[in-house]
């Protein structure tokens, strides 16, 4: 039995018992029953709204799933796609302007310049590639130390 049906039952019971609204108690009982009736109507309205809202959220969720499938393709949420960062080479760089130390990867260094994440100073890198095949030569190009242009 719903709340609205229970309130209707109470209203019928009060009328069947002959509750007289000319007495103080009768007025009170009628006012309580009327208030319960209004509350049950509001509750029913909220339940309808919640159901409608739930259906809209489900539709949005389905649309989002479709978009994710189109955007990510065959991407499997259960598979760990992280690659091993240890394979990438990172270099520590010290900004000459603010002395902030930060790390950059090899690809960024090969671009030739980067802005300091702390102060915004443009840092340029002079990467000289060795033309020799001997890793023990005196050109020092086989060291991971990089010369920084100022």
Secondary structure, 3 states (H helix, E strand, C coil): CCHHHHHHHHHHHHHHCCCCCCCHHHHHHHHHHHHHHHHHHHHHHHHHHHHHHHHHHHHHHHHHHHHHHHHHCCCCCCCCCCCCHHHCCEEEEECCCCCCEEEEEHHHHHHCEEECCCCCCEEEEECCCCCCCCCCCCCCCCCCCCEEEC
